[in-house]
Amino acid sequence: MPDILTITLNPALDINTETERVVSEVKLRCSDPQVDPGGGGINVARAIQHLGGEAIALVATAGHNGGRLLDLLKEEGIPTVSIPGPGETRSSVVVNCLATGEQYRYVLPGPSWNEDHVELTLKTAVENAPENGFIVLSGSQPPGVPIDFEDRLTLALTKTGARLIVDTSGEPLRHMIENPKTPPFLLRSDDEEAEGLAGHKLETPSDTAAYSRSLIERGVAENIIFARGAEGSVLTTAEGSWLATAAKVEVVSKVGAGDSYVGGFTLCLSRGESIQEAARWGAAAASAAVMTEATQLCRNEDVERLLPQCKLIEL
């Protein structure tokens, strides 16, 4: 059994296409779409597979889109545990404008959940939790999922010994920051979210590290990572803070960079490496992901080539 389980509450069929120019009031003729299984946890599992590892993807699916998403995961060889979700699994659309090089991302909402769906997810997560392994909760929460879902998941996983990695944003992240009850092993988000929560600009990696330390002291999480775009990501633990620098690459598409980071980071940890070394692998995976088109993720050969460029700087 793999040492990693990912959880995707709000998966999507990711549809990527391109058109010459994005303008209003006319029909935009697009290229043949590329369709991939998407959603935070799914993309983390896919990135892990690209890097030569394996993770089980726990996915809530429903309707025609849900069936197609599961077929795509099967075609890619991703071990999957499916639970029935409500309504119809959503879609998301990325349209690339050839004239300007700009990218337009349209993300549809997921169907509304009720308490039965929440309880089934918690039960299934515990049943499939890798003992003393890692569980990644990543992606948006559908309407109806309680804001304290992370708290409930952490408590449910206590007896399994699995360590929870949470990659989140928006109101679920704010709840974790403002109401720390059950600190997960690691919390990850980006610099825009961090600045919004801190209430002021975080101009330097050291500023991000100082804010992260304050959160750890308040019991928000045991370890924290905030991405800082092209600079890299800041890892903070109880022992210190480090900037894992990003490699210098040409950016083709930023889609999937965060999920690739979490995939590289978690896989490295599961192989027994230190959390600092895992941060370097995450930085290399994110750098590799932005080199690829559309909804593609990192490629292992790129990660290995870029890894020497990703330095660990103590803050």
Residue, then its C-alpha position, 0 to 999 in steps of 0.5 A: m500500500p502506498d504511503i500517501l493518500t490524497i483527498t479531493l472533495n471538489p474534483a473537476l474535469d480540466i478542459n484546456t483549449e486555445t483561441e486566437r483572441v478572447v473578445s466579447e460578443v462573438k463566437l470564439r473558435c477554439s482548438d481541440p480541447q485537452v481534458d484531464p482529471g483535475g482538483g488539488g488532491i488528484n493533481v498531487a497524486r498525478a505529480i507523484q506518479h510523474l516523479g516515480g512514486e505512487a499515491i492513492a487518490l480518494v475522490a468524490t465523484a458524481g454523474h457523467n463527468g464523475g464517470r469520465l474523470l474516473d476513466l481518465l484516472k484509470e487510463e493514467g494508472i492512478p490508484t483511486v478510491s471513489i466515494p459517491g458525491p452529490g449532483e454532477t462533478r464540475s468542470s473547469v476551463v482554461v482558454n489560452c489567448l494566442a494573440t496576447g499570451e494571456q491565460y483565462r481560467y474559468v472555475l465552476p462551483g461544485p455541487s452542494w454537500n450534506e452531512d452524510h457526504v461529509e461523514l462518508t468521506l471521513k470514514t473512507a479516509v480513515e479506512n484508507a489512511p496509510e499507517n504512519g504515512f502522509i495524507v494530503l488534503s488539497g483543493s477547494q471545498p464544495p458548498g455545504v462542507p463545514i468550515d472546520f472539516e480539517d479539524r474533523l479530519t485531523l481528529a478522525l486520523t489520530k489513531t492511524g498515525a498518518r500526518l496530514i498536509v493541508d493545501t488550502s485557501g480562502e475561508p477554510l484557511r482563514h478558519m484554520i488561522e483564526n480558530p486553531k484547534t487541531p494543528p495538522f503536520l503541515l499547512r501550505s498556501d501562497d503569499e497572497e493568502a498570507e498577506g491577506l491574513a497578516g493584514h500587511k505586505l510581506e515584502t521579503p522571505s524573512d517577513t514571511a518566515a516571521y509571520s509563519r513563526s507567529l502562526i506556529e506559536r499559536g498552534v495553527a500547524e506544526n510546519i508551514i510553507f508559503a509560496r512566494g512565486a518566482e522567489g520560491s517557497v518559505l518553509t518554517t518549522a519549530e527549529g527555523s525557517w528556510l527559503a527553497t529557491a525556485a529554478k530560473v525557467e521560462v514560464v509557459s503555464k502556472v497551472g499545476a505548479g502548487d500541486s506539483y510542489v506538494g507532490g514533490f515535497t510529500l514524495c520526498l518526505s515519504r522516502g525518509e528525507s528531511i523536511q528541508e530536503a523535501a522543500r527543495w524537491g517541492a521547489a524543483a517540481a513547481s519550477a518544472a511544472v511551469m515549463t509545461e503547457a496547459t494542465q500538464l504537471c511536472r516531468n521527472e527528468d525536468v525535476e532532476r535537472l532543475l534540482p541543483q538550482c533549487k537552493l536552501i537558504e536559512l532565514 
